């Protein structure tokens, strides 16, 4: 079963806010301190006003025992979904590579 392409992917902040942080039993202040980020930065992330940067992804991965790429891929999917709907590419042609033409030859 594939995901509906018209449905926006989940922002990592939503996952943190709704599932991950509550499951820890820790306050947001404690989580911010453990991550080494300001409370405001964490609140902006949880409110989906800030993206998960690679630096924050590394911190989240360490704290929650997963890989940074989990957080980066979530953020990338969210950003790409919005960009495909907001960026006008109608004036940009689509190129196709000529047979036998490659960057390595």
BELVENNOR-V410663 format. One record per pair of residues at least 4 apart in sequence whose ideal C-beta (glycine too) atoms are under 8 Angstrom apart, sorted by the first residue. I is the first residue (numbers start at 1). GAP is how many residues later the second one is. Records with the same first field share a line. If there is no record, write none. Layout:
I = GAP / GAP
This chain:
3 = 4 / 6
8 = 70 / 73 / 74
9 = 65 / 68 / 69 / 72
10 = 4 / 5 / 64 / 68
11 = 4 / 37 / 63 / 64 / 67
12 = 4 / 33 / 40 / 48 / 59 / 62 / 63 / 66
13 = 4 / 32 / 33 / 34 / 35 / 37 / 39
14 = 4 / 34
15 = 4 / 5 / 59
16 = 4 / 5 / 29 / 30 / 44
17 = 4 / 29 / 30
18 = 4
19 = 4
20 = 4 / 44
21 = 5 / 7 / 10 / 25
24 = 7
26 = 4 / 5 / 8
27 = 4
28 = 4 / 11 / 14 / 15 / 18
29 = 4 / 10
30 = 4
31 = 4 / 11 / 32
32 = 5 / 6 / 7 / 9 / 10
34 = 29
35 = 7 / 21 / 24 / 25 / 28
36 = 23
37 = 4 / 5 / 19 / 22
38 = 4
39 = 4
40 = 4
41 = 4 / 9 / 15
42 = 4
43 = 4
44 = 5 / 6
45 = 4 / 5 / 6 / 7 / 11
51 = 24 / 27 / 28
52 = 4 / 5 / 8 / 19 / 20 / 22 / 23
53 = 4
54 = 4 / 14 / 18
55 = 4
56 = 4 / 15
57 = 4 / 11 / 12 / 13 / 14 / 15 / 18
58 = 4 / 10
59 = 4
60 = 4 / 6 / 8 / 11
61 = 4 / 5 / 6 / 7 / 9 / 10
66 = 4 / 5
68 = 4
69 = 4
70 = 4
71 = 4
72 = 4
73 = 4
74 = 4
75 = 4
76 = 4
77 = 4
78 = 4
79 = 4
80 = 4
81 = 4
82 = 4
83 = 4
97 = 4 / 5
100 = 5
101 = 4
